[in-house]
Amino acid sequence: VPGLRPDITMFNTLIGCCSLLGDESQAAFFVEEVKELGLEPDVHTYNSLLNAFADAPYEVLLKTYEDMLKRKVSPNRRTYNSLMLACQKTGDYERAFQLFEELKRDGLTPDAVTYNTLFVMCRDRLDFVLGVGAHSNLRRNREQKDVGMKAVAELAMALLVEMEECHILPNTFTYNALLGVLGRCHDVRVFDLFEQMKQDTRSAAAPNVTDDLMLTWLTNATSSGGAAALPKLLPPVHTEEAVDEMLEGWVAGKGVIPNLDTFSTMIDAAKRLGMLDKAIMYYTELKTRASGAAAAASASMSGASPPPQQHHQHAGGSNRGMGSVSGWGGQSMLSGSQSISNTTATSGAPTNANAATAAALRPTKAVFQLVLEVCALKQDRARGFSVYTEARQFGIQIDVEFMNALLNVVAECGDATIIEELDNLKNDRDGINVRPNIDSYNVVLKGCVKLGNLQGAMKLFEELCDPQCPLPGPDAVTYATLFDLCALNRDIQIASELFTSMKQRAISAPVRTYCRYLNVFVSAGDPGAVGVFEEMKRYGPQPNLTAYSMMLTYYLQRKDNAILALFDDLKSRAGLEPDIRVFNVVLDYAGMKQDHNRALRYFEELKTRGLSPDVETFNALIKCFAPSGSSMVHKIFEEMADCKVAPDHVTFSILMQHKAGCSSLAAALEQQLVYVKPKSQHDEGADRMITDGN
């Protein structure tokens, strides 16, 4: 238009529209126009550009930020939030917290988006701490993992305290991210935080956000993508202030609604902590909430009053048919879900809050499989098949992965019907059109290990090796599982034949498979263990810490002083560090030989290496000093108290085998030197804790 010249505000609006559409190239074109017209970009220009480049390579965003600083444009909170989100996506943990400190140094106030991004960074950081996922190449011992998990959990909780001190209220995303951190850190505070979340009844409604827009977010947002997706859901606006106002209402603590991700996280947390009954309790609560919301949604859409919510107890049973499922609200749940689907299809979003809640709580296949994992750990076959029935009733598409999870329940129960269940799957007796894969066979083989059924396992192996078998044949896991069974039966001959078969098939087996082959000889106390270990050292794969630990145990069983040279060899190996289990073995040897000086030297060495002694460590020490009943027994009890390690029945048994030991124990009890672990409300699953990343 003659006489009209676009200003920077207009370009900011255009670039903002590009960011909403995810059009990076058009945004870059507008930036070039800004330069050609000689306009000076402001902070809103760069913020819109950073948002448009959200999916661009990380370096592009950093270069945009550098250009912003070169032009003396001061970043605002939204700038830092965009950059920190980019750091989270690429795993740049250090830079994210550096930007957080810069934000505060600039006199800016963090908001819920800022803290939520940091909470997700803490959760993602656990992959690095535990050496899993993208960081699986890192070697972490148990002590390193424990220290790292504790540090991350404390950091996350410190951020929550700081957030509350700034009067920034946590929202659903905040709670879910924090619950994920504490759960993976095996931190029992996760349960108290969940109760706090459920008691937080603030309204989910937000100013300047339409009901449909809010409900769309409730339906689609998850802990991994909800916050990042928020800007994409906003309608076009003309000023950054309007965007900030809408985001403020959306993510800055205006609503807390426990959703499917919340319950999935809590089921997983309880499973990791070994509190399996609590995990089932959360699953039952999810079902109750889902059925209640669906019934209310169905009644709202039909204009009727919602029926009273019933709290069904989960019923066990092995019925695998398509009958009614207790706890889901029967047809009401299905009809409610159907109504949600129809409404969404016509209007693009649910039309009432009950429908949105029902959709947000609708269990997925992953949730059902998670519950099957809990059933496997509980060795609860009846509940496992009940969960399978519920999944089918709820319209979950059953695939081979799901059926393998169900087979795993049967396997962990040591149920003799495990092979029969595999036959049911092969013959498709449930009419689900699913056939077993190699993982199915491996799960059944694991069940054979539980049963000690070597004959049945070898028949399955022969079936896999049959040229007529539709599967490609056994894999490394197959052989490893069979080695476990051979170790249980101390059958070196079959293990050797299997090892030869594995080589003939040119199966590239990892070191853990070789370790399980080595364990056959160690379990049998067979000298062939030395040959297997030396072959690993000579031809590979190189022995790992597990292999060294097995060989140390082998020499301990034989009371062979070759254990000392092997221990020195382990300490000289680059990339290998002896853990507490290794030190416990060599301490046992020192105790067996009544070598007081060596035992004390090893004990000091493990502490110097930053390892935490456990009850087995102290039992090995007591075994060394109990016969003489020296004052060292009292010092050991004092050391146990300092480390907060309580004695177990083995401790007392060792002392009571010797007259001097009995005297030392009596004196220690009289002087109150024996540490007693205080009882906790969360002690239910302390002895069944599940290790992350394995």
C-alpha positions as CSV (number, residue, x, y, z in Angstrom):
1,V,0.0,0.0,0.0
2,P,1.6,3.3,-1.0
3,G,2.7,5.4,1.9
4,L,2.4,2.6,4.4
5,R,5.5,1.0,5.8
6,P,5.3,-2.1,8.1
7,D,6.8,-1.6,11.5
8,I,8.5,-4.1,13.9
9,T,5.2,-4.8,15.7
10,M,3.6,-6.1,12.5
11,F,6.6,-8.3,11.8
12,N,6.5,-9.6,15.3
13,T,2.9,-10.6,14.8
14,L,3.7,-12.3,11.5
15,I,6.7,-14.2,13.0
16,G,4.4,-15.2,15.9
17,C,1.9,-16.6,13.4
18,C,4.7,-18.6,11.8
19,S,5.6,-20.0,15.2
20,L,2.1,-21.1,15.8
21,L,2.1,-22.9,12.4
22,G,5.6,-24.3,12.9
23,D,6.8,-22.6,9.7
24,E,10.5,-22.0,10.2
25,S,11.3,-21.0,6.6
26,Q,8.6,-18.3,6.5
27,A,9.7,-16.9,9.9
28,A,13.3,-16.7,8.6
29,F,12.0,-14.9,5.4
30,F,10.3,-12.3,7.6
31,V,13.5,-11.8,9.6
32,E,15.4,-11.1,6.3
33,E,12.7,-8.5,5.4
34,V,13.2,-6.8,8.8
35,K,16.9,-6.5,8.0
36,E,16.3,-5.2,4.5
37,L,13.9,-2.5,5.8
38,G,16.5,-1.4,8.4
39,L,14.1,-2.2,11.3
40,E,15.6,-3.0,14.7
41,P,14.3,-6.3,16.1
42,D,13.2,-6.2,19.7
43,V,12.8,-8.9,22.4
44,H,9.4,-9.9,21.0
45,T,10.9,-10.5,17.6
46,Y,13.5,-12.8,19.0
47,N,11.0,-14.6,21.3
48,S,8.7,-15.3,18.3
49,L,11.7,-16.4,16.3
50,L,12.9,-18.8,19.1
51,N,9.4,-20.2,19.2
52,A,9.3,-20.7,15.4
53,F,12.7,-22.4,15.6
54,A,11.6,-24.8,18.4
55,D,12.1,-27.8,16.3
56,A,15.2,-26.5,14.5
57,P,18.7,-27.8,15.3
58,Y,19.9,-26.7,18.8
59,E,22.7,-24.6,17.3
60,V,20.2,-22.5,15.4
61,L,18.5,-21.4,18.6
62,L,21.9,-20.7,20.3
63,K,23.0,-18.6,17.3
64,T,19.7,-16.7,17.5
65,Y,20.3,-16.0,21.1
66,E,23.9,-14.8,20.5
67,D,22.6,-12.5,17.8
68,M,20.1,-11.1,20.2
69,L,22.8,-10.3,22.8
70,K,25.1,-8.8,20.1
71,R,22.3,-6.3,19.3
72,K,22.1,-5.4,23.0
73,V,18.5,-6.7,23.2
74,S,17.8,-7.7,26.8
75,P,16.1,-11.1,27.1
76,N,13.0,-11.4,29.1
77,R,11.5,-14.4,31.0
78,R,9.9,-15.8,27.8
79,T,13.3,-15.8,26.1
80,Y,14.9,-17.8,28.9
81,N,12.0,-20.2,29.0
82,S,12.3,-20.9,25.3
83,L,16.1,-21.5,25.6
84,M,15.7,-23.7,28.6
85,L,13.1,-25.8,26.8
86,A,15.6,-26.2,23.9
87,C,18.2,-27.3,26.5
88,Q,15.8,-29.8,27.9
89,K,15.1,-31.3,24.4
90,T,18.8,-31.7,23.7
91,G,19.9,-32.8,27.2
92,D,22.1,-29.7,27.9
93,Y,21.7,-29.9,31.6
94,E,24.4,-27.5,32.6
95,R,23.4,-24.8,30.2
96,A,19.7,-25.0,31.4
97,F,20.7,-24.3,35.0
98,Q,23.2,-21.6,33.8
99,L,20.3,-19.8,32.0
100,F,18.2,-20.2,35.1
101,E,20.8,-18.4,37.2
102,E,21.2,-15.7,34.5
103,L,17.4,-15.1,34.5
104,K,17.5,-14.4,38.2
105,R,20.6,-12.3,38.0
106,D,18.8,-10.1,35.4
107,G,16.2,-9.4,38.0
108,L,13.5,-11.5,36.3
109,T,11.0,-13.7,38.1
110,P,10.8,-17.3,37.1
111,D,7.3,-18.8,36.4
112,A,5.7,-22.2,36.4
113,V,7.1,-22.8,32.9
114,T,10.6,-22.1,34.1
115,Y,10.4,-24.5,37.0
116,N,8.5,-27.2,35.1
117,T,11.3,-27.3,32.5
118,L,13.9,-27.7,35.3
119,F,11.9,-30.5,36.8
120,V,11.8,-32.3,33.5
121,M,15.6,-31.7,33.2
122,C,16.0,-33.4,36.6
123,R,14.0,-36.3,35.4
124,D,15.9,-36.7,32.2
125,R,19.2,-36.3,34.1
126,L,18.6,-39.6,35.8
127,D,19.4,-41.4,32.6
128,F,22.9,-39.9,32.9
129,V,23.1,-40.8,36.6
130,L,22.0,-44.4,36.1
131,G,23.8,-45.0,32.9
132,V,20.7,-45.9,30.9
133,G,19.1,-44.8,27.6
134,A,21.4,-42.5,25.6
135,H,24.0,-42.9,28.4
136,S,24.0,-46.7,28.5
137,N,27.7,-46.6,27.6
138,L,28.5,-45.2,31.1
139,R,29.4,-47.7,33.8
140,R,27.8,-46.9,37.2
141,N,28.2,-49.0,40.3
142,R,25.4,-49.2,42.9
143,E,27.0,-46.6,45.2
144,Q,27.4,-44.1,42.3
145,K,23.7,-44.6,41.3
146,D,22.5,-44.2,44.9
147,V,24.5,-41.0,45.4
148,G,23.4,-39.6,42.1
149,M,19.7,-40.4,42.7
150,K,19.8,-38.8,46.1
151,A,21.4,-35.6,44.7
152,V,18.8,-35.3,41.9
153,A,15.9,-35.9,44.3
154,E,17.2,-33.2,46.7
155,L,17.7,-30.8,43.8
156,A,14.1,-31.3,42.6
157,M,12.7,-30.8,46.1
158,A,14.8,-27.7,46.6
159,L,13.4,-26.3,43.4
160,L,9.8,-27.0,44.6
161,V,10.5,-25.2,47.9
162,E,12.0,-22.2,45.9
163,M,9.0,-22.2,43.6
164,E,6.6,-22.1,46.5
165,E,8.6,-19.3,48.2
166,C,8.2,-17.3,45.0
167,H,4.4,-17.9,45.4
168,I,4.3,-19.9,42.2
169,L,1.7,-22.7,42.6
170,P,2.5,-26.1,41.2
171,N,0.1,-27.5,38.6
172,T,-0.5,-30.9,37.2
173,F,2.5,-30.8,35.0
174,T,4.7,-29.8,38.0
175,Y,3.4,-32.6,40.1
176,N,3.8,-35.2,37.4
177,A,7.4,-34.3,36.7
178,L,8.3,-34.3,40.4
179,L,6.5,-37.6,41.0
180,G,8.5,-39.0,38.1
181,V,11.8,-37.8,39.6
182,L,11.1,-39.1,43.1
183,G,9.8,-42.4,41.8
184,R,12.9,-43.1,39.7
185,C,15.0,-42.0,42.6
186,H,13.3,-44.6,44.9
187,D,12.4,-41.8,47.2
188,V,9.4,-42.5,49.5
189,R,8.5,-38.8,49.5
190,V,6.7,-39.6,46.3
191,F,3.7,-40.9,48.2
192,D,3.4,-37.8,50.4
193,L,3.7,-35.6,47.3
194,F,0.9,-37.5,45.6
195,E,-1.4,-37.1,48.6
196,Q,-0.6,-33.3,48.5
197,M,-1.5,-33.2,44.8
198,K,-4.8,-34.9,45.4
199,Q,-5.6,-32.5,48.2
200,D,-4.8,-29.5,45.9
201,T,-8.3,-28.8,44.7
202,R,-7.6,-25.5,42.9
203,S,-9.9,-25.0,39.9
204,A,-8.5,-26.0,36.5
205,A,-10.2,-23.1,34.8
206,A,-8.0,-20.3,33.5
207,P,-8.7,-16.7,32.6
208,N,-8.8,-15.8,28.9
209,V,-8.7,-19.4,27.9
210,T,-11.8,-20.9,26.2
211,D,-13.3,-24.0,27.6
212,D,-12.7,-25.9,24.4
213,L,-9.1,-24.8,24.3
214,M,-8.5,-25.9,27.9
215,L,-10.3,-29.2,27.4
216,T,-8.2,-29.9,24.3
217,W,-5.1,-29.4,26.4
218,L,-6.4,-31.6,29.2
219,T,-7.1,-34.4,26.7
220,N,-3.8,-34.2,24.8
221,A,-1.1,-32.9,27.2
222,T,1.3,-35.3,28.7
223,S,4.3,-34.9,31.0
224,S,6.7,-35.3,28.0
225,G,5.0,-32.9,25.6
226,G,2.3,-30.9,27.3
227,A,4.2,-27.8,28.2
228,A,6.1,-27.7,24.9
229,A,2.8,-28.0,23.0
230,L,1.0,-25.2,24.8
231,P,2.1,-22.3,22.5
232,K,1.0,-24.3,19.4
233,L,-2.6,-24.5,20.8
234,L,-3.0,-20.8,21.4
235,P,-5.2,-18.8,19.0
236,P,-3.6,-15.9,17.1
237,V,-2.9,-12.9,19.2
238,H,-1.3,-9.6,18.4
239,T,0.9,-8.9,21.4
240,E,3.4,-11.0,23.4
241,E,1.6,-9.6,26.6
242,A,-1.5,-11.4,25.5
243,V,0.4,-14.6,25.0
244,D,2.0,-14.3,28.4
245,E,-1.4,-13.6,30.0
246,M,-2.9,-16.8,28.4
247,L,0.1,-18.9,29.4
248,E,0.0,-17.4,32.9
249,G,-3.5,-18.7,33.2
250,W,-2.6,-22.0,31.6
251,V,0.5,-23.2,33.2
252,A,1.3,-21.0,36.2
253,G,-0.5,-23.0,38.8
254,K,-4.2,-22.5,37.9
255,G,-5.2,-26.1,38.0
256,V,-4.3,-29.5,39.5
257,I,-6.0,-32.5,37.9
258,P,-4.5,-36.0,38.5
259,N,-4.5,-37.6,35.1
260,L,-3.5,-40.8,33.5
261,D,0.2,-39.8,33.5
262,T,-0.1,-39.1,37.2
263,F,-1.5,-42.6,38.0
264,S,0.9,-44.3,35.6
265,T,3.8,-42.6,37.4
266,M,2.6,-43.6,40.8
267,I,2.1,-47.2,39.8
268,D,5.6,-47.3,38.5
269,A,7.0,-45.5,41.6
270,A,5.3,-48.1,43.9
271,K,6.6,-50.9,41.7
272,R,10.2,-49.6,41.9
273,L,10.0,-49.3,45.6
274,G,8.6,-52.8,45.9
275,M,5.3,-51.6,47.4
276,L,3.3,-53.8,45.1
277,D,0.0,-53.6,47.0
278,K,0.2,-49.9,46.8
279,A,0.7,-50.1,43.0
280,I,-2.5,-52.1,42.7
281,M,-4.2,-49.6,44.9
282,Y,-3.3,-46.8,42.5
283,Y,-4.5,-48.9,39.6
284,T,-7.8,-49.5,41.3
285,E,-8.1,-45.8,42.1
286,L,-7.5,-44.9,38.4
287,K,-10.3,-47.3,37.4
288,T,-12.7,-45.8,39.9
289,R,-12.0,-42.2,38.7
290,A,-12.2,-43.2,35.1
291,S,-15.5,-45.0,35.4
292,G,-17.0,-42.2,37.5
293,A,-15.9,-39.5,35.0
294,A,-17.2,-41.5,32.0
295,A,-20.5,-42.1,33.7
296,A,-20.8,-38.4,34.5
297,A,-19.9,-37.5,30.9
298,S,-22.4,-39.9,29.5
299,A,-25.2,-38.6,31.8
300,S,-24.3,-35.0,31.0
301,M,-24.5,-35.6,27.3
302,S,-27.9,-37.4,27.6
303,G,-29.2,-34.7,30.0
304,A,-29.7,-37.2,32.8
305,S,-28.2,-36.9,36.3
306,P,-25.0,-38.8,36.7
307,P,-25.2,-42.1,38.6
308,P,-23.5,-42.2,42.0
309,Q,-19.9,-43.2,41.6
310,Q,-19.2,-46.8,42.8
311,H,-16.0,-47.9,44.4
312,H,-15.5,-51.4,43.1
313,Q,-12.9,-53.7,44.5
314,H,-10.7,-55.3,41.9
315,A,-11.8,-58.9,41.5
316,G,-9.2,-61.6,40.8
317,G,-9.8,-64.6,38.6
318,S,-8.5,-66.4,35.6
319,N,-11.5,-66.0,33.3
320,R,-10.2,-64.9,29.9
321,G,-13.6,-64.3,28.2
322,M,-15.3,-61.1,27.3
323,G,-17.7,-60.9,30.2
324,S,-18.3,-57.9,32.4
325,V,-15.3,-56.3,34.0
326,S,-15.5,-55.3,37.7
327,G,-14.3,-51.8,38.4
328,W,-14.7,-50.1,35.0
329,G,-18.4,-49.1,35.2
330,G,-19.3,-51.7,32.6
331,Q,-21.1,-50.3,29.5
332,S,-21.2,-46.8,31.0
333,M,-17.4,-46.5,30.6
334,L,-17.5,-47.7,27.0
335,S,-20.5,-45.6,26.0
336,G,-18.9,-42.5,27.7
337,S,-15.7,-43.1,25.7
338,Q,-17.7,-43.4,22.5
339,S,-19.4,-40.1,23.2
340,I,-16.1,-38.4,23.8
341,S,-14.8,-39.8,20.5
342,N,-17.9,-38.6,18.6
343,T,-17.8,-35.1,20.2
344,T,-14.2,-34.7,19.4
345,A,-14.7,-35.7,15.8
346,T,-17.4,-33.1,15.2
347,S,-16.1,-30.1,17.1
348,G,-12.4,-30.8,17.5
349,A,-12.6,-30.9,21.3
350,P,-14.7,-32.4,24.0
351,T,-17.7,-30.4,25.0
352,N,-17.8,-30.8,28.8
353,A,-15.3,-31.2,31.6
354,N,-16.4,-34.7,32.5
355,A,-15.8,-35.9,29.0
356,A,-12.3,-34.3,29.1
357,T,-11.5,-35.9,32.4
358,A,-12.7,-39.3,31.2
359,A,-10.5,-39.0,28.1
360,A,-7.6,-37.9,30.2
361,L,-8.0,-40.9,32.5
362,R,-8.6,-43.5,29.8
363,P,-6.0,-46.2,30.4
364,T,-3.7,-47.1,27.5
365,K,-2.0,-50.4,26.6
366,A,1.2,-49.1,28.3
367,V,-0.7,-48.7,31.6
368,F,-2.2,-52.2,31.5
369,Q,1.3,-53.6,30.7
370,L,2.8,-51.8,33.6
371,V,0.2,-53.4,35.9
372,L,1.0,-56.8,34.4
373,E,4.7,-56.1,35.5
374,V,3.4,-55.5,39.0
375,C,1.4,-58.7,38.8
376,A,4.5,-60.6,37.7
377,L,6.5,-59.2,40.7
378,K,3.6,-60.1,43.0
379,Q,3.4,-63.5,41.4
380,D,-0.3,-63.0,41.1
381,R,-1.5,-65.1,38.1
382,A,-5.2,-64.6,38.8
383,R,-4.9,-60.8,38.8
384,G,-2.7,-60.9,35.7
385,F,-5.4,-62.6,33.7
386,S,-8.0,-60.3,35.1
387,V,-6.0,-57.3,33.9
388,Y,-5.8,-59.0,30.5
389,T,-9.6,-59.4,30.4
390,E,-10.1,-55.7,31.5
391,A,-7.8,-54.5,28.7
392,R,-9.7,-56.5,26.1
393,Q,-13.0,-55.2,27.5
394,F,-11.7,-51.7,27.3
395,G,-10.9,-52.0,23.7
396,I,-7.2,-52.3,23.9
397,Q,-5.6,-53.7,20.8
398,I,-3.8,-56.8,22.1
399,D,-0.5,-57.5,20.4
400,V,2.4,-59.9,21.0
401,E,4.2,-57.5,23.3
402,F,1.1,-57.4,25.6
403,M,0.8,-61.2,25.5
404,N,4.5,-61.6,26.4
405,A,3.8,-59.4,29.5
406,L,1.0,-61.8,30.4
407,L,3.2,-64.8,29.8
408,N,5.8,-63.2,32.1
409,V,3.2,-63.2,34.9
410,V,2.8,-66.9,34.5
411,A,6.6,-67.4,34.2
412,E,7.3,-65.4,37.4
413,C,4.7,-67.5,39.3
414,G,6.6,-70.6,38.4
415,D,3.3,-72.0,37.0
416,A,3.6,-75.4,35.4
417,T,1.0,-74.3,32.7
418,I,3.6,-71.9,31.1
419,I,4.2,-74.1,28.1
420,E,0.5,-74.7,27.7
421,E,-0.1,-71.0,27.7
422,L,2.5,-70.7,24.8
423,D,0.6,-73.4,22.9
424,N,-2.6,-71.4,23.5
425,L,-0.9,-68.4,21.9
426,K,0.4,-70.4,19.0
427,N,-3.0,-71.9,18.3
428,D,-4.8,-68.5,18.8
429,R,-7.3,-70.0,21.2
430,D,-8.4,-66.5,22.3
431,G,-9.1,-65.4,18.7
432,I,-6.9,-62.3,19.0
433,N,-4.8,-63.0,15.9
434,V,-1.5,-62.8,17.7
435,R,1.4,-65.3,17.2
436,P,4.4,-65.7,19.5
437,N,7.8,-64.3,18.6
438,I,11.2,-65.1,19.9
439,D,10.6,-63.0,23.0
440,S,7.6,-65.2,23.8
441,Y,9.7,-68.3,23.7
442,N,12.4,-66.6,25.9
443,V,9.8,-65.7,28.5
444,V,8.5,-69.3,28.6
445,L,12.1,-70.5,28.9
446,K,12.4,-68.2,31.9
447,G,9.4,-69.9,33.4
448,C,11.2,-73.2,32.8
449,V,14.1,-71.9,34.9
450,K,11.7,-71.1,37.7
451,L,10.4,-74.7,37.5
452,G,13.8,-76.3,37.0
453,N,12.3,-77.9,33.8
454,L,15.4,-78.5,31.7
455,Q,13.7,-81.2,29.6
456,G,10.8,-78.9,28.6
457,A,13.2,-76.0,27.9
458,M,15.3,-78.2,25.6
459,K,12.2,-79.2,23.7
460,L,11.4,-75.5,23.1
461,F,15.0,-75.0,22.0
462,E,14.7,-77.8,19.5
463,E,11.5,-76.3,18.2
464,L,13.2,-73.0,17.6
465,C,16.1,-74.7,15.8
466,D,13.7,-76.7,13.5
467,P,13.9,-75.4,9.9
468,Q,10.1,-75.5,9.8
469,C,9.8,-73.0,12.6
470,P,8.4,-69.7,11.3
471,L,10.8,-67.8,13.7
472,P,14.5,-67.1,12.7
473,G,15.8,-69.3,15.6
474,P,17.2,-68.8,19.0
475,D,18.9,-65.6,19.9
476,A,21.5,-64.5,22.6
477,V,18.7,-64.2,25.2
478,T,17.6,-67.8,24.5
479,Y,21.1,-69.2,25.1
480,A,21.6,-67.0,28.2
481,T,18.3,-68.3,29.7
482,L,19.2,-71.9,29.0
483,F,22.6,-71.3,30.6
484,D,20.8,-70.2,33.7
485,L,18.8,-73.4,33.7
486,C,22.0,-75.4,33.2
487,A,23.6,-73.6,36.2
488,L,20.6,-74.5,38.3
489,N,20.9,-78.2,37.3
490,R,24.8,-78.0,37.3
491,D,24.7,-79.6,33.9
492,I,28.0,-78.6,32.3
493,Q,27.6,-81.0,29.3
494,I,24.4,-79.5,28.0
495,A,25.8,-76.0,28.6
496,S,28.9,-76.8,26.6
497,E,26.7,-78.1,23.7
498,L,24.6,-75.0,23.8
499,F,27.7,-72.8,23.7
500,T,29.0,-74.7,20.7
501,S,25.6,-74.3,19.0
502,M,25.7,-70.5,19.7
503,K,29.1,-70.2,18.0
504,Q,28.0,-72.3,15.0
505,R,25.0,-70.0,14.5
506,A,27.4,-67.0,14.6
507,I,25.2,-65.4,17.3
508,S,26.9,-62.2,18.5
509,A,26.4,-62.6,22.3
510,P,27.0,-59.8,24.7
511,V,29.3,-60.2,27.7
512,R,26.3,-60.9,30.0
513,T,25.6,-64.1,28.0
514,Y,29.2,-65.2,28.5
515,C,28.9,-64.5,32.2
516,R,25.8,-66.7,32.5
517,Y,27.8,-69.5,30.7
518,L,30.6,-68.9,33.1
519,N,28.2,-69.2,36.0
520,V,27.3,-72.8,35.0
521,F,30.9,-73.8,35.9
522,V,31.1,-71.6,38.9
523,S,27.8,-73.0,40.3
524,A,29.1,-76.6,39.8
525,G,32.5,-75.7,41.3
526,D,34.1,-77.0,38.0
527,P,37.7,-76.1,37.1
528,G,36.4,-75.3,33.6
529,A,35.5,-71.9,34.9
530,V,39.1,-70.9,34.7
531,G,39.3,-71.9,31.0
532,V,36.1,-69.9,30.2
533,F,37.3,-66.8,32.0
534,E,40.7,-67.0,30.3
535,E,39.1,-67.5,26.9
536,M,37.1,-64.3,27.5
537,K,40.2,-62.4,28.4
538,R,42.0,-63.7,25.3
539,Y,39.3,-63.6,22.6
540,G,36.6,-61.5,24.1
541,P,34.2,-60.2,25.0
542,Q,36.4,-58.8,27.8
543,P,35.3,-59.9,31.3
544,N,33.1,-57.3,33.1
545,L,32.7,-56.8,36.8
546,T,30.1,-59.6,37.0
547,A,32.6,-62.0,35.4
548,Y,35.3,-61.0,37.9
549,S,32.9,-61.3,40.8
550,M,31.9,-64.8,39.7
551,M,35.5,-65.9,39.5
552,L,36.3,-64.4,42.9
553,T,33.4,-66.4,44.3
554,Y,34.7,-69.5,42.6
555,Y,38.1,-69.2,44.2
556,L,36.4,-68.4,47.6
557,Q,34.5,-71.6,47.4
558,R,37.7,-73.5,46.7
559,K,39.6,-71.6,49.4
560,D,42.2,-70.8,46.7
561,N,44.6,-68.0,47.3
562,A,44.4,-67.3,43.5
563,I,41.6,-65.0,44.7
564,L,44.2,-62.4,45.8
565,A,45.9,-62.2,42.4
566,L,42.6,-62.0,40.6
567,F,41.5,-59.1,42.9
568,D,44.6,-57.2,42.1
569,D,44.1,-57.9,38.4
570,L,40.6,-56.5,38.7
571,K,41.8,-53.3,40.3
572,S,44.4,-52.8,37.5
573,R,41.8,-53.1,34.7
574,A,40.9,-49.7,33.1
575,G,37.2,-49.0,33.3
576,L,36.5,-51.5,36.0
577,E,36.0,-50.6,39.7
578,P,35.4,-53.2,42.4
579,D,32.0,-52.6,44.0
580,I,30.8,-53.6,47.5
581,R,29.9,-57.1,46.4
582,V,33.5,-57.7,45.3
583,F,34.9,-56.4,48.5
584,N,32.4,-58.6,50.4
585,V,33.8,-61.7,48.7
586,V,37.5,-60.9,49.4
587,L,36.5,-59.9,53.0
588,D,34.9,-63.3,53.3
589,Y,38.2,-64.9,52.2
590,A,40.2,-62.9,54.7
591,G,37.7,-64.0,57.4
592,M,38.0,-67.6,56.3
593,K,41.8,-67.4,56.6
594,Q,41.5,-65.4,59.9
595,D,43.7,-62.7,58.3
596,H,42.9,-59.8,60.5
597,N,45.3,-57.3,58.9
598,R,44.1,-58.0,55.3
599,A,40.4,-57.7,56.4
600,L,41.0,-54.3,58.0
601,R,43.0,-53.2,55.0
602,Y,40.2,-54.2,52.6
603,F,37.7,-52.5,54.8
604,E,39.6,-49.2,54.8
605,E,40.1,-49.5,51.0
606,L,36.4,-49.8,50.3
607,K,35.7,-46.7,52.4
608,T,38.5,-44.8,50.6
609,R,36.8,-45.7,47.3
610,G,33.6,-44.1,48.5
611,L,31.7,-47.4,48.9
612,S,29.0,-47.9,51.5
613,P,29.5,-51.1,53.6
614,D,26.3,-53.2,54.0
615,V,25.4,-55.9,56.4
616,E,27.3,-58.6,54.4
617,T,30.4,-56.4,54.7
618,F,30.1,-56.3,58.5
619,N,29.2,-60.0,58.7
620,A,32.5,-60.8,56.9
621,L,34.4,-58.7,59.3
622,I,32.7,-60.3,62.3
623,K,33.4,-63.7,60.9
624,C,37.1,-62.7,61.0
625,F,37.1,-61.5,64.6
626,A,34.4,-63.5,66.3
627,P,36.5,-66.6,67.2
628,S,38.9,-64.4,69.3
629,G,36.1,-62.2,70.7
630,S,38.5,-59.3,70.6
631,S,37.5,-55.7,71.2
632,M,37.3,-55.4,67.4
633,V,33.8,-56.9,67.6
634,H,32.7,-53.9,69.6
635,K,34.3,-51.5,67.1
636,I,32.5,-53.2,64.3
637,F,29.2,-52.7,66.0
638,E,30.1,-49.0,66.5
639,E,31.0,-48.8,62.8
640,M,27.6,-50.4,61.9
641,A,25.8,-47.8,64.0
642,D,27.7,-45.0,62.3
643,C,26.7,-46.4,58.9
644,K,23.2,-47.0,60.1
645,V,23.4,-50.7,59.2
646,A,21.4,-53.0,61.4
647,P,22.7,-56.6,62.1
648,D,20.7,-59.5,60.7
649,H,20.2,-63.1,61.9
650,V,23.5,-64.0,60.2
651,T,25.4,-61.5,62.3
652,F,24.1,-63.1,65.5
653,S,24.6,-66.6,64.2
654,I,28.3,-66.0,63.5
655,L,28.9,-64.7,66.9
656,M,27.0,-67.4,68.7
657,Q,29.1,-70.1,67.0
658,H,32.0,-69.1,69.2
659,K,32.2,-68.8,73.0
660,A,34.2,-65.6,72.8
661,G,31.8,-64.3,70.2
662,C,28.8,-64.9,72.5
663,S,30.6,-62.9,75.3
664,S,31.3,-60.0,72.9
665,L,27.7,-60.0,71.7
666,A,26.4,-59.9,75.3
667,A,28.7,-57.0,76.2
668,A,27.7,-55.1,73.0
669,L,24.0,-55.5,73.9
670,E,24.6,-54.4,77.4
671,Q,26.5,-51.3,76.3
672,Q,23.7,-50.6,73.7
673,L,26.2,-50.7,70.8
674,V,23.9,-52.7,68.5
675,Y,22.1,-50.4,66.0
676,V,18.4,-51.0,65.5
677,K,16.8,-49.6,62.4
678,P,13.8,-47.3,63.2
679,K,10.5,-48.4,61.7
680,S,9.0,-46.2,58.9
681,Q,5.5,-46.0,57.5
682,H,7.0,-46.7,54.1
683,D,9.0,-49.9,55.1
684,E,6.5,-52.2,53.3
685,G,8.6,-52.9,50.3
686,A,12.1,-52.1,51.5
687,D,13.3,-55.6,50.9
688,R,11.9,-55.7,47.3
689,M,13.3,-52.6,45.8
690,I,13.6,-52.7,42.0
691,T,16.8,-51.4,40.4
692,D,16.3,-48.7,37.7
693,G,17.6,-49.3,34.2
694,N,18.0,-53.1,34.4
